[in-house]
């Protein structure tokens, strides 16, 4: 394996470990968080649109939704050959609490900024410009087709 690919793989695995640790108190995994966050960005979303937004296979989407449905966090309805997905009240409350914990504190950004030695004066520029652009280009270069977008949160 190439050194860059190995380094990216290790960074990905470390990010997942971080995500598991931060989300464990909520009973969430990083994948469940992403799915609930994506659903929460819409009042209602088609299952096929959700699959495209997350960039995962149909079977993965179905399996994860069935799990979230059993937990009482989402509900699915079928109309005219289309499955609509909605968060339940419990799902809305959960994703709001979890998102405040993960996104509101900007922990991942602070860790990355520290790792690439970004100074406080250039922080906003890097957050919104260089870093986001670099991540987007890396994802596209490796064939990622997901469209889910996490906004950058201000901590001012």
N, C-alpha and C positions, 0 to 999 in steps of 0.2 A: 504494500500500500504506500502511496505517496505521502510525504511528510505533511503537506498541506491538508490532504483529505483526512489523515490520521488526527491532526490537530483539530480540525473542524468536528470530527466525530467525537473526540474527547470533550470538546467544548459543549457540544450538543448534549452528551450524556451528563455532564456536570450541570447544565442548565435544567435538565429534567430532574436530577436529584434535588436541586434547589427548589424547583416547582413543587415536587412532591412534599418536601419539608414545609414549605409555606402554606400549601393548600390542605395538608393533612387535617388540621383542626376543623375544617369545613366538610370533611368527608369527600373531598374532590381530588381528582388527579389532574395533571395539566391538560389532558385530552378532554375530560369532562368540563373543565373550566372553559376551554376554548369553545366547545359546543354550546354551553349555556350562555357565554358571552355573545356568540354569534346570533343565537336566537333572541337574546335580550336586546340586540341592536334593532330589531324589527318588532312590530306589533304582532305579526304573524308571518311565517316564512314557509315556502314550499320545501318539502324534503329534498327535492332535486336541487333547488337553489342553495340550500344549506350544504349539501354535499359538495357543490362547486365552490362555495365560499371557503370551506375547510380544506378542499383539495384532497378528499379521501374517497375511497371506493363506496359504491352503493351498499355493499354488504357491511362495511364498517359503520356507515351512517345508520343503517337499520339496527345493527346490534347495539350501538351506543344509545340510540333513542329508546330501544326497548328497555335497556338498563335504567336510563333516566326516568322513564315512565314508571317502572316498578318502584323507584325511589320516591315517586310523587312530585317530581320537579318539572316534568313536561307532560303535555297531553297532545295526542295526535287525532285529527279528524280527517275523514276522507270525503272529498266532494269532487264529483266528475273526474275520477281517475287521478286526482291530485291529493296528496297527503299534506295537510297544513299542520305546522308545529307551532305550539304556543307554550310559554312558560306558565306554570301554575303560580298561585300566590306564594307558595313555599319556594318555588324556583326563583321567582323575582327577588324575594328577600335574601335567599342564599347568594345569588350571583352579585347582588349589590354589596353585601358584607365582604365577600371574597375579593371583589374588584377593588374595594376601598383598601383592603389589606395589601394586595399585590400592586395595583396601579397607583393608588393614592400616595404610597410612600416612595414610589420610584426606585425601589430597591434594585431591580435588574439594571436600570440605567446607571445608577450610582456605581454598581459593581463594574459594569463595562467601562464607564468613564475612568474609574480608578485604574482598571487594567491597562487601558491605552493611554493613561497619564494625561487626561484632559484637564486643563486648568480651569478654575472657576469662571474666569472671564470669557473663555471660548465655549463654555458649556452649552448655552442655548444654540449657538451656531452649529455645533457638532451634533447636538441632539436632533435638531430639525432638518439639518442639511446633510452633512457628510455621513454621519452614522446611519441614518435612515436610508439614504441613497445607496450606501455600500451594502447594507443588508438586503435591500431590494434587488440589487444587481447580482449578489451572490445567489439568492433564491432563484432568480430567473436563469442564471447560468447553469444551475444544476437541475433545471426542468420543473421547478415548483410552480404549480398553477393555482394555488390557493389565492383567494381574493380578500380574505378576512383582514381587516385593518384595525390595529389597535392605535388609538390616538396617543400622541405624546402629551403628557400631563404637565402643566406648569406647577412648580412648587413655590411660586412667589406669593 
